[in-house]
Amino acid sequence: MGHRFDPTILREYDIRGVVGRDLGPQDAHAIGRGFATVLRRAGGRKVAVGYDGRLSSPMLEAALVEGLRASGADVVRIGLGPTPMLYYAEATSGDVQGGIQITGSHNPADHNGFKLVLGGRPFFGADIVRLGEMAAVGDWDEGAGQVEQREVLEAYVDRIAQGVSGLSHEGLAGLRIGWDAGNGAAGPALERLAARLPGEHHLLFTQVDGTFPNHHPDPTEERNLADLKALVAAKGLDFGVAFDGDADRIGAVDGLGRVIWGDQLLGIFAEDVLARMPGATVIADVKASGAVFDTIARHGGRPLMWKSGHSHMKAKMKETGAALAGETSAHVFFADEFYGFDDGLYAAVRLMAATVRLGRSVTELRGAMPEMLNTPELRFQVDEARKFAAVAEVRARLAEAGAVFVDMDGVRVTTPDGWWLLRASNTQDVLVARAESHSVEGLERLVGEIDGQLAASGLQRGPQAGH
């Protein structure tokens, strides 16, 4: 007997759906059967499993574990925690060859999903398609795996705290920082981390609550940073950091309450890393500001543009040996003194380290950035069957017109006014556009180019689509 997944839940980077509508325990069980089979056929045996704070996560975790066992994999249950804690367990446990985190990340409370890693590499794209194909025909091994509980949280927090090791205690002790866990999975780890770090720390919403009673756990939406901004202002703090629901992404505000967006954070981290690793490769995604690539080059690094998506980024880092990578969506990946996976808590600690090593406050670092004019990420609904075809039509017209563009992930077009991007989301029936210029008039012209290309394909930017 096999299992048929709702095809919409098998995404490019992970598996994700709405619990009770298109995702349930039967799906979790089938994911376990398929992943265990792939693992065993590759010579592996043991899988680490963790979960976030959503109300449906324990139910899905139990079904996943049973599926893994039924196909002969041994399971290490690490319990509730951030997704990066699962990545840490997979990377550092010598007897573990794969890992699965049950998490809905930054999505609404009724969503949930699975992030997977196998042999230290992201399990995505064709790997996820293969799980669906195996399930459809019941191509699963049989077995009876063992289960153990393993405490990882304390070791994980200790490792995160090492991000400031070797630095002046005096410099760190003077830092005053606000932290917002957003009632997500970061909470317990954050409480332990703040107790270990030098400096003064003010914590918000560390109680894990899958209903997210205070605000939605997505720090890339400025409205979700209102509580953190208020805390920084009320206490006169140096800066503040926030996390998404599973803490693999970071949000930040400086001492003046200005948001430091994901690509801007990458610029700060690049300056810090390149001072110690001149010539290192630093990767940013196709949605990143042109100022970031300029910053990397100015500080002696080798900037590399690559596809959006945490799985794509991690794979490219391994391929190129990059020291650092980051996305506009605020996933930051340190291979410098870390493991190369995205970890919001570690990024926050490295922001502490950067301000001390560079000898400038986070507010000064943010203030020194060039003020670029850019649109937010413009997301609008386009039918699944149409979105990739529309981008292909735009690409063909640009090529015929002799435009300057890159097409590794949609199209990013450079003009004298700046640049604009149009790409198809890999996770939703959405097209994503963005533009950046040095002038208001230039930005208007760039957005006009986007609209013109959409019109030529019989489309227009409709109401903003959510993540």
Residue pairs with C-beta under 8 A, 6 or more apart in sequence:
1 138
2 30
2 135
2 136
2 137
2 138
2 139
2 140
3 26
3 27
3 29
3 30
3 33
3 135
3 136
3 138
4 135
4 136
5 27
5 30
5 132
5 135
6 17
6 22
6 23
6 27
7 132
8 17
8 22
9 15
9 16
9 17
9 22
9 23
9 27
9 113
10 128
10 129
10 131
10 132
11 113
11 128
11 426
11 427
12 124
12 125
12 128
12 309
12 311
12 426
12 427
13 115
13 122
13 124
13 125
13 309
13 310
13 311
13 312
13 426
13 427
14 113
14 114
14 115
14 116
14 124
14 128
14 311
15 27
15 31
15 113
15 114
15 116
15 128
15 131
16 23
16 104
16 105
16 107
16 111
16 112
16 113
16 114
16 427
17 23
17 27
17 111
17 112
17 113
18 110
18 111
19 56
19 60
19 110
19 111
19 112
20 110
23 60
23 112
23 113
25 59
25 60
25 62
25 63
26 63
28 60
28 61
28 63
28 64
28 67
28 102
28 114
29 63
29 64
29 66
29 67
29 70
30 67
30 131
30 135
31 64
31 67
31 100
31 114
31 131
32 63
32 64
32 65
32 66
32 67
32 68
32 69
32 70
32 71
32 73
32 100
33 67
33 68
33 70
33 71
33 135
33 140
34 71
34 130
34 131
34 134
34 135
34 140
35 47
35 68
35 73
35 98
35 100
35 116
35 118
35 123
35 131
36 47
36 67
36 68
36 69
36 70
36 71
36 72
36 73
36 140
36 141
36 143
36 145
37 71
37 134
37 139
37 140
37 141
38 118
38 127
38 130
38 131
38 134
39 45
39 47
39 73
39 97
39 98
39 118
40 71
40 72
40 73
40 141
40 143
41 141
42 97
42 118
42 119
43 97
44 73
44 97
44 98
44 118
44 119
45 73
45 74
45 97
46 73
46 74
46 75
46 76
46 95
46 96
46 97
46 98
47 68
47 73
47 74
47 75
47 76
47 96
47 97
47 98
47 99
47 100
48 75
48 76
48 78
48 86
48 89
48 90
48 93
48 96
48 98
48 99
48 100
48 150
49 61
49 64
49 65
49 68
49 75
49 76
49 77
49 78
49 86
49 99
49 100
49 101
49 102
50 77
50 78
50 79
50 80
50 81
50 83
50 85
50 86
50 89
50 99
50 100
50 101
50 102
51 57
51 58
51 60
51 61
51 79
51 80
51 101
51 102
51 103
52 80
52 81
52 82
52 83
52 101
52 102
52 103
52 104
52 105
52 184
52 185
52 245
52 246
53 80
53 183
53 184
53 185
53 187
53 208
53 209
53 210
53 245
54 102
54 103
54 104
54 109
54 111
54 112
54 210
54 245
55 109
55 210
55 211
56 110
56 112
56 210
57 80
57 102
57 103
57 104
57 112
57 210
60 102
60 112
60 114
61 77
61 102
64 100
64 102
64 114
65 75
65 77
65 147
68 75
68 145
69 75
69 143
69 144
69 145
69 146
69 147
70 140
70 142
70 143
70 144
70 145
71 140
71 141
71 142
71 143
71 145
72 141
72 142
72 143
72 144
72 145
73 98
73 143
73 145
74 145
74 146
74 147
74 148
75 145
75 146
75 147
75 148
76 89
76 93
76 96
76 148
76 149
76 150
77 147
77 148
77 149
77 150
78 85
78 86
78 89
78 150
78 151
78 152
78 153
79 149
79 152
79 153
80 185
80 188
80 208
81 152
81 153
81 156
81 185
81 188
81 189
82 185
82 186
82 189
82 243
82 246
82 247
82 248
82 343
82 344
82 345
83 101
83 103
83 105
83 115
83 185
83 246
83 247
83 248
84 156
84 247
84 248
84 341
84 342
84 343
84 344
84 345
84 346
85 152
85 153
85 156
85 189
86 99
86 100
86 101
86 115
86 117
87 99
87 101
87 117
87 339
87 341
87 343
88 152
88 155
88 156
88 159
88 339
88 341
88 343
89 96
89 99
89 150
89 152
89 156
90 96
90 98
90 99
90 117
90 120
91 120
91 339
91 341
92 155
92 159
92 339
93 150
97 118
97 119
98 116
98 117
98 118
98 119
98 123
99 116
99 117
100 114
100 115
100 116
100 117
101 114
101 115
101 116
101 246
102 112
102 113
102 114
103 112
103 113
103 114
103 115
103 185
103 245
103 246
104 111
104 112
104 113
104 245
104 246
105 113
105 115
105 244
105 245
105 246
105 248
106 216
106 217
106 218
106 220
106 244
106 245
106 246
106 249
106 467
107 113
107 245
107 467
108 216
109 210
109 211
109 212
115 246
116 122
116 123
116 124
116 127
116 128
117 123
118 127
121 314
121 315
121 318
122 310
122 311
122 314
122 315
123 311
124 309
124 311
124 312
125 311
133 139
134 140
153 188
153 189
153 192
154 192
156 189
157 189
157 192
157 193
157 196
158 196
160 189
160 193
160 343
160 345
160 346
160 349
161 193
161 196
161 197
161 349
162 337
163 337
163 338
163 346
163 349
163 350
163 352
163 353
164 172
164 197
164 198
164 349
164 352
164 353
164 356
167 353
167 356
167 357
168 356
169 198
171 356
172 197
172 198
172 199
172 352
172 356
173 198
173 199
174 199
175 198
175 199
175 200
175 238
175 352
175 355
175 356
176 199
176 200
176 202
176 235
176 236
176 237
176 238
177 199
177 200
177 201
177 202
177 237
177 238
177 239
177 240
177 241
177 352
178 201
178 202
178 203
178 204
178 228
178 231
178 232
178 235
178 237
178 239
178 240
178 241
179 190
179 194
179 201
179 202
179 203
179 204
179 240
179 241
179 242
179 348
180 203
180 204
180 205
180 219
180 225
180 227
180 228
180 231
180 240
180 241
180 242
180 243
180 251
181 187
181 190
181 203
181 204
181 205
181 206
181 242
181 243
181 247
182 204
182 205
182 212
182 214
182 215
182 216
182 217
182 219
182 224
182 242
182 243
182 244
182 245
183 205
183 206
183 207
183 208
183 209
183 210
183 211
183 212
183 213
183 214
183 217
184 208
184 212
184 217
184 243
184 244
184 245
184 246
184 247
185 208
185 245
185 246
185 247
186 206
186 243
186 246
186 247
186 344
186 345
187 205
187 206
187 207
187 208
188 206
188 208
189 247
189 345
190 203
190 206
190 243
190 345
191 203
191 206
193 345
193 349
194 201
194 203
197 349
197 352
199 352
202 231
202 235
202 237
204 214
204 227
204 228
204 231
205 214
205 227
212 245
214 227
215 223
215 224
215 226
215 227
216 224
217 224
217 243
217 244
217 245
218 224
218 244
218 245
218 467
219 225
219 242
219 243
219 244
219 249
219 250
219 251
219 252
219 330
220 244
220 249
220 251
220 261
220 262
220 329
220 330
222 259
224 242
224 251
225 240
225 242
225 251
225 253
225 259
228 240
228 241
228 242
228 251
228 253
229 240
229 253
229 257
231 237
231 240
232 239
232 240
232 253
232 255
232 257
233 257
236 255
237 255
238 255
238 355
238 361
238 362
238 363
239 252
239 253
239 254
239 255
239 260
239 351
239 355
239 361
239 362
239 363
240 252
240 253
241 250
241 251
241 252
241 344
241 348
241 351
242 250
242 251
242 252
243 249
243 250
243 251
243 344
243 345
244 251
244 330
244 344
247 343
247 344
247 345
248 310
248 331
248 341
248 342
248 343
248 344
249 262
249 329
249 330
249 331
249 342
249 344
250 262
250 265
250 330
250 332
250 344
250 347
250 348
250 351
251 259
251 330
252 259
252 260
252 265
252 348
252 351
252 362
253 259
253 260
254 260
254 361
254 362
254 363
254 365
254 366
254 367
255 361
255 362
255 363
256 363
256 366
258 363
258 366
260 268
260 362
260 366
261 328
261 330
262 288
262 326
262 327
262 328
262 329
262 330
262 331
262 332
263 284
263 287
263 288
263 289
263 291
263 292
263 326
263 327
263 328
264 289
264 292
264 366
264 369
265 326
265 330
265 332
265 347
265 351
266 282
266 284
266 288
266 292
266 324
266 325
266 326
266 332
267 291
267 292
267 295
267 296
267 369
268 351
268 354
268 362
268 365
268 366
269 324
269 326
269 332
269 334
269 347
269 350
269 351
269 354
270 282
270 292
270 295
270 296
270 299
270 301
270 324
271 295
271 299
271 354
271 358
271 365
272 350
272 353
272 354
272 357
272 358
273 280
273 282
273 301
273 323
273 324
273 334
273 336
274 280
274 282
274 296
274 299
274 300
274 301
275 299
275 357
275 358
276 336
277 323
277 336
278 300
278 301
279 300
279 301
279 302
280 301
280 302
280 322
280 323
280 324
280 336
281 301
281 302
281 304
281 320
281 321
281 322
281 323
282 296
282 301
282 302
282 303
282 304
282 322
282 323
282 324
282 325
283 304
283 305
283 306
283 313
283 316
283 317
283 320
283 322
283 324
283 325
283 326
283 333
284 292
284 293
284 296
284 303
284 304
284 305
284 306
284 325
284 326
284 327
284 328
285 305
285 306
285 307
285 308
285 309
285 313
285 326
285 327
285 328
285 329
285 409
286 305
286 306
286 307
286 308
286 406
286 408
286 409
286 410
286 412
286 421
286 423
287 308
287 327
287 328
287 329
287 377
287 421
287 432
287 434
288 305
288 326
288 327
288 328
289 328
289 372
289 374
289 436
290 372
290 418
290 419
290 436
291 369
291 370
291 372
292 303
293 303
293 305
296 302
296 303
297 303
304 316
304 320
304 322
305 406
305 408
305 412
306 312
306 313
306 316
306 325
306 408
306 409
307 313
307 316
307 408
307 409
308 327
308 328
308 329
308 409
308 423
309 327
309 426
310 327
310 331
310 333
310 342
312 409
313 325
313 326
313 327
313 331
313 333
313 342
314 325
314 333
314 340
314 341
314 342
316 322
316 325
317 325
317 333
317 335
317 340
318 340
321 335
322 335
323 334
323 335
323 336
324 332
324 333
324 334
324 335
324 336
325 332
325 333
325 335
326 332
326 333
328 377
330 344
331 342
332 342
332 343
332 344
332 347
332 350
333 340
333 341
333 342
334 340
334 343
334 346
334 347
334 350
338 346
351 362
354 365
355 361
355 362
355 365
358 365
360 368
372 436
372 437
372 438
373 436
373 437
373 438
373 439
373 440
373 442
373 443
374 434
374 435
374 436
374 437
374 443
375 433
375 434
375 435
375 436
375 443
375 447
376 434
377 432
377 433
377 434
378 432
378 433
378 434
378 450
378 461
378 464
379 425
379 430
379 431
379 432
379 464
379 465
379 466
379 467
380 430
380 431
380 433
380 461
380 462
380 463
380 464
380 465
381 429
381 430
381 462
381 463
381 465
382 390
382 424
382 429
382 430
382 431
382 459
383 429
384 429
386 459
387 424
387 425
387 429
387 430
387 431
388 424
390 424
390 431
390 454
390 457
390 459
391 410
391 411
391 422
391 423
391 424
391 431
393 456
393 457
394 411
394 422
394 453
394 454
394 456
394 457
395 405
395 407
395 411
397 453
397 456
398 405
398 411
398 413
398 453
403 413
403 415
404 413
404 414
404 415
405 411
405 412
405 413
405 414
406 412
409 423
410 421
410 422
410 423
410 424
410 432
411 421
411 422
411 423
412 419
412 420
412 421
413 419
413 420
413 421
413 449
415 445
415 446
415 449
416 442
417 437
417 438
417 439
417 442
417 443
417 445
417 446
418 435
418 436
418 437
418 438
418 442
418 443
418 446
419 435
419 436
419 446
420 433
420 434
420 435
420 436
420 446
420 447
420 449
420 450
421 432
421 433
421 434
421 435
422 431
422 432
422 433
422 450
422 453
422 454
423 431
423 432
424 430
424 431
424 432
425 431
425 432
428 465
428 467
430 465
431 454
431 459
433 450
433 461
435 443
435 446
435 447
435 450
436 443
436 446
437 443
437 445
437 446
450 461
451 460
451 461
454 460
454 461
